[in-house]
Amino acid sequence: MRGVGMGGSAVRGWVSVCLLILLPFSLFAADSNAGMLHTNGPSWINGTRVPGLSSAIFSGDLLQTRSDSVANINETGSSITVQSDSLVKFEVSSIRIEHGGVTVATSKGVATDAGGIKVSPASNMWTEFSVVDVDGTVRIAAKKGDVKIDDGHDTVILAQGQETARDETAEPNKEGKKKSKKQGTGAVPAATGGILNSPVAVGLGGVAVGALTTFILIKNDDPASPAKP
């Protein structure tokens, strides 16, 4: 009887461990604003390097890969491969490409937006396509299933196995020119300089040094010991 009791305790222990492991993943899967990021090489989320090989990624996050790295985002019904030397914004139901390219495989209608051109599955069937935006040109390839291309003026269907290219249609800036071509390799640059390099800090440091110097000079003017009579 004692052996049976110990066996039952062991089973309950294993069940508890399994629940502790599985519960966070179930809660994570229930969050429709998140995906799971897996990296192969250095990658950054919002300018912070991704620790390890995987991380959660949330709607609105900026993801950047280097020229020697790629990343994969998995969410329910979709898988998105972010190619090397890319900067994208994850928005769950869509991916905004700032620079570089992605390959999308989805049954949930995940779309991409690159340079003002929206690419999305033409049906609810499993669809695979790639979109690359480099030097002002958006290149689109329909790998499995048809895709719909919307440039804000016209909408066309690109058949499976076909490729095409479009110029960016982003709105011009105040000078009447299109947005500058995106560049960048490596991490999203952090703010230059630290707090100790700021003009305020330098000024306060100068005041402190001046006050300390004056105090030392005053102390040096005092006799070290009372004058003898």
C-alpha positions as CSV (number, residue, x, y, z in Angstrom):
1,M,0.0,0.0,0.0
2,R,2.9,2.3,0.8
3,G,4.3,1.7,-2.7
4,V,1.1,2.6,-4.3
5,G,0.8,5.8,-2.3
6,M,4.3,6.8,-3.3
7,G,3.5,6.0,-7.0
8,G,0.4,8.2,-6.8
9,S,2.4,11.1,-5.4
10,A,4.9,10.8,-8.2
11,V,2.2,10.8,-10.8
12,R,0.6,13.9,-9.3
13,G,4.1,15.6,-9.2
14,W,4.6,15.0,-12.9
15,V,1.2,16.2,-13.7
16,S,1.9,19.4,-11.7
17,V,5.1,20.0,-13.6
18,C,3.5,19.5,-16.9
19,L,0.7,21.9,-16.1
20,L,3.3,24.5,-15.0
21,I,5.1,24.1,-18.3
22,L,2.0,24.1,-20.5
23,L,0.0,26.9,-18.8
24,P,2.2,29.8,-19.9
25,F,2.1,28.6,-23.5
26,S,-1.7,28.3,-23.4
27,L,-2.0,31.8,-21.9
28,F,0.4,33.1,-24.6
29,A,-1.6,31.5,-27.4
30,A,-4.7,33.2,-26.1
31,D,-3.1,36.6,-26.6
32,S,-4.1,37.5,-30.1
33,N,-1.7,40.5,-30.0
34,A,1.4,38.4,-29.7
35,G,3.5,35.9,-31.7
36,M,6.5,33.8,-31.0
37,L,9.8,35.0,-32.5
38,H,12.6,32.5,-33.3
39,T,16.0,34.0,-34.5
40,N,18.9,32.7,-36.4
41,G,21.6,35.3,-35.8
42,P,21.5,38.7,-34.1
43,S,18.1,40.4,-34.1
44,W,16.6,43.4,-32.3
45,I,13.1,44.3,-31.1
46,N,12.5,48.0,-30.6
47,G,16.3,48.5,-30.6
48,T,17.0,45.9,-27.9
49,R,18.9,42.8,-28.9
50,V,16.8,39.6,-28.6
51,P,18.2,37.5,-25.8
52,G,18.8,33.9,-26.8
53,L,17.1,32.3,-29.8
54,S,13.4,33.1,-29.1
55,S,11.2,35.8,-27.6
56,A,7.6,37.0,-27.6
57,I,6.8,39.7,-30.1
58,F,3.8,42.0,-29.7
59,S,1.7,44.1,-32.0
60,G,3.5,47.4,-32.8
61,D,7.0,46.0,-32.2
62,L,9.8,46.8,-34.6
63,L,11.9,43.9,-35.6
64,Q,15.3,44.2,-37.2
65,T,17.7,41.6,-38.6
66,R,21.3,42.0,-39.7
67,S,22.9,41.0,-43.0
68,D,23.9,37.7,-41.4
69,S,20.7,36.8,-39.6
70,V,17.0,35.9,-40.3
71,A,14.0,35.6,-38.0
72,N,10.8,33.7,-38.0
73,I,7.5,34.8,-36.4
74,N,4.9,32.1,-35.6
75,E,1.3,32.8,-34.8
76,T,-1.9,30.8,-35.1
77,G,-2.4,29.9,-38.7
78,S,0.6,31.9,-40.0
79,S,4.4,31.8,-40.3
80,I,6.4,34.9,-41.3
81,T,10.1,34.7,-42.2
82,V,11.9,38.0,-41.9
83,Q,14.8,38.0,-44.3
84,S,18.3,39.3,-43.6
85,D,19.0,43.0,-43.4
86,S,15.3,43.9,-42.8
87,L,13.3,46.2,-40.6
88,V,9.6,45.4,-40.2
89,K,6.8,46.3,-37.9
90,F,4.7,43.4,-36.6
91,E,1.0,44.1,-36.5
92,V,-0.4,40.5,-36.1
93,S,-2.8,40.6,-39.1
94,S,-0.2,42.4,-41.2
95,I,3.5,43.1,-41.5
96,R,4.7,46.6,-42.4
97,I,8.0,46.5,-44.3
98,E,10.3,49.5,-43.7
99,H,13.2,47.9,-45.5
100,G,14.1,44.4,-46.7
101,G,11.7,41.6,-47.2
102,V,9.5,38.9,-45.7
103,T,8.0,35.5,-46.8
104,V,4.5,34.9,-45.5
105,A,2.7,31.6,-45.3
106,T,-0.8,32.0,-43.9
107,S,-4.3,30.7,-43.8
108,K,-5.5,33.7,-41.8
109,G,-5.2,36.4,-44.4
110,V,-2.0,38.0,-43.1
111,A,-1.0,40.9,-45.4
112,T,2.1,43.0,-46.0
113,D,2.4,46.7,-46.5
114,A,5.6,48.0,-48.3
115,G,6.0,51.5,-49.6
116,G,2.3,52.1,-49.7
117,I,1.6,48.8,-51.6
118,K,-0.5,46.2,-49.8
119,V,-0.2,42.6,-50.6
120,S,-2.7,40.0,-49.2
121,P,-4.0,36.6,-50.0
122,A,-6.7,36.6,-52.7
123,S,-8.7,33.9,-50.9
124,N,-9.0,32.2,-47.5
125,M,-6.9,29.3,-48.7
126,W,-3.4,28.6,-47.5
127,T,-1.2,31.1,-49.3
128,E,2.5,31.7,-49.5
129,F,4.1,34.8,-51.0
130,S,7.2,37.0,-50.6
131,V,7.5,40.8,-50.6
132,V,10.9,42.6,-50.8
133,D,11.2,46.4,-50.6
134,V,14.7,47.7,-51.5
135,D,15.8,51.0,-53.1
136,G,12.2,52.2,-53.7
137,T,11.1,49.0,-55.6
138,V,8.7,46.5,-54.2
139,R,9.1,43.0,-55.6
140,I,6.3,40.5,-55.1
141,A,6.2,36.7,-55.8
142,A,3.1,34.5,-55.4
143,K,4.5,31.1,-54.4
144,K,1.3,29.2,-53.4
145,G,-2.1,30.6,-54.2
146,D,-3.0,33.9,-55.7
147,V,-2.3,37.3,-54.1
148,K,-4.0,40.6,-54.3
149,I,-2.0,43.8,-54.9
150,D,-3.4,47.1,-53.9
151,D,-1.4,50.3,-54.6
152,G,-4.2,52.7,-53.4
153,H,-5.4,53.3,-56.9
154,D,-5.8,49.9,-58.6
155,T,-6.1,46.3,-57.3
156,V,-4.8,43.4,-59.4
157,I,-4.5,39.7,-58.8
158,L,-1.1,38.0,-59.1
159,A,-1.5,34.4,-60.0
160,Q,0.4,31.6,-58.3
161,G,3.9,31.2,-59.7
162,Q,4.0,34.7,-61.0
163,E,6.2,37.7,-60.0
164,T,6.0,41.4,-60.4
165,A,7.6,44.7,-59.3
166,R,6.1,48.0,-58.3
167,D,7.5,51.4,-57.4
168,E,6.8,52.6,-54.0
169,T,3.7,54.8,-53.8
170,A,4.4,56.4,-50.4
171,E,3.1,59.9,-50.0
172,P,5.7,62.6,-50.9
173,N,7.2,64.7,-48.1
174,K,7.0,68.5,-47.8
175,E,9.8,68.9,-50.4
176,G,7.8,66.9,-52.9
177,K,10.1,63.9,-52.8
178,K,9.4,60.4,-51.8
179,K,10.6,59.1,-48.4
180,S,14.3,58.5,-48.3
181,K,15.3,55.0,-49.1
182,K,15.6,52.8,-46.1
183,Q,19.0,51.6,-45.1
184,G,20.6,50.0,-42.1
185,T,22.4,46.9,-41.0
186,G,22.6,45.8,-37.4
187,A,20.8,47.1,-34.4
188,V,18.5,50.0,-34.4
189,P,20.8,52.8,-33.2
190,A,20.3,53.9,-29.6
191,A,20.3,57.6,-28.6
192,T,23.8,59.0,-29.1
193,G,25.7,60.0,-26.0
194,G,24.9,59.4,-22.4
195,I,23.5,61.6,-19.7
196,L,27.0,62.6,-18.7
197,N,27.6,64.0,-22.1
198,S,24.6,66.3,-22.1
199,P,25.2,70.1,-22.0
200,V,23.3,70.3,-18.6
201,A,25.5,67.6,-17.1
202,V,28.7,69.2,-18.4
203,G,27.6,72.6,-17.1
204,L,26.8,71.2,-13.6
205,G,30.1,69.3,-13.6
206,G,32.0,72.5,-14.4
207,V,30.2,74.3,-11.5
208,A,31.0,71.5,-9.1
209,V,34.7,71.5,-10.2
210,G,34.9,75.2,-9.8
211,A,33.4,75.1,-6.3
212,L,35.7,72.4,-5.2
213,T,38.8,74.2,-6.5
214,T,37.7,77.4,-4.7
215,F,37.2,75.5,-1.5
216,I,40.7,74.0,-1.7
217,L,42.3,77.3,-2.4
218,I,40.6,78.9,0.6
219,K,41.6,76.0,2.8
220,N,45.2,76.4,1.6
221,D,45.2,80.1,2.6
222,D,44.5,79.2,6.2
223,P,47.6,78.5,8.4
224,A,48.2,74.8,9.1
225,S,48.7,75.6,12.7
226,P,48.5,78.7,15.0
227,A,51.5,81.0,14.8
228,K,53.8,80.7,17.8
229,P,54.2,83.8,20.0
